[in-house]
């Protein structure tokens, strides 16, 4: 029996068509069920279902919705249940639904008009694994989690080690040149424990810790975004502040870890996965921005990282048609209405953060709102004059471009970060009107700086 990626419970043709478009875009294996009874009767055809999208948009009473959720939960107890409710329901009603067993609650209008379904489903279904390096495993140690290898032919994960497996020399030699191995996201706490347990003072151990800090930043950021998305926690400002502070802590830890590395760039480019135009790219962009901010002494590195993390949260508010083109890097194909919408996403980002009362400094707010502005006023959303541009905002945009060039889909060969930095340097120099001369003078020294016996020369 196989695991089904996505199960959609709805008898509404429009609802089903929206889910099917998302599933086909991400190549999810999916099945449509007419109602909860159909789902209860036929969900046993599968070993498991990664995610269930439950249509409760026509129900007006929260207890009725809760009943539907409980039926779905009973049939698929291990599944992530995304519940779509009527836009007429109050946040308190949504909280009742959440306590009944729903993993996440979104409103009907968001399901049809925003890109939140794309983000949630891609994270829940496709991003359930995170990459590690074979060299991060220590010979002679026992693992408490399964380890997977991604098959290049069918993009399926093959389990190559079970919990309790003792890592041997043959195993490490076999997978040393494979590239990435993978762990399930749910096993991140176990990976943290393993890494801390086997930490030493050597260079390899420090690299392992740095990669771990990046993974922790990824997870804490995902938790924050899912909270922002969750309609059942609209009044949970304290929880939002708590998750924000956790992100801040991991950002600071990552900065400290990268400060002692001769080549922090490769650590991030080799650890990040995700697609262009998606919110999940933010931790990689933030890490690159933190490196340059620290080395160029440009802004407060931690605030620059936080600004970069939150600058594209507004992608969640884009319409499905705009999102599809942005995710495929087809910005030139945006029509006038879509282009106007896309260019407002920094405003959407700031509004999302303010609506959750995240404790942002004025500098962070300015970084978010100026993260796509240009010197020649051809940026967006406000076409800021050159003398009013924030260097930290330009830095985030440069790192957005850097990350776009570094991106690799899961299972593909990694790019050479040194080559990417060189091409970015050439592009930034040739694109007159993009960055200020003073900004370029600082940044190009860092992008093109020479190496001395493998160690970075800090400018």
Secondary structure by P-SEA (a helix, b strand, c coil): cccccbbbbcccaaaaaaaaaaaaaacccccccccaaaaaacccccccccbbbbcccccccaaaaaaaaaaaaaacccccccccccccccaaaaaaaaaaccccccccccccccaaaaaaaaaaccccbbbbbcccccccccccbbbbbbccccccccccccccccccaaaaaaaccccbbbbcccaaaaaaaaaaaaccccaaaaaaaaaaaaaaaaaaaaaaaaaaaccccccaaaaaaaaaaaaaaaaaaaaaaacccccaaaaaaaccccccccccaaaaaaaaaaaaaaaaccccaaaaaaaaaccccccccccaaaaaaaaacccccccaaaaaaaaaaaaaaaaaaaaacccccaaaaaaaaaccccccccccccccccccccaaaaaaaaaaaaaaaaccccccccccaaaaaaaaaaaaaaccccccaaaaaaaaaaaaccccccccccc
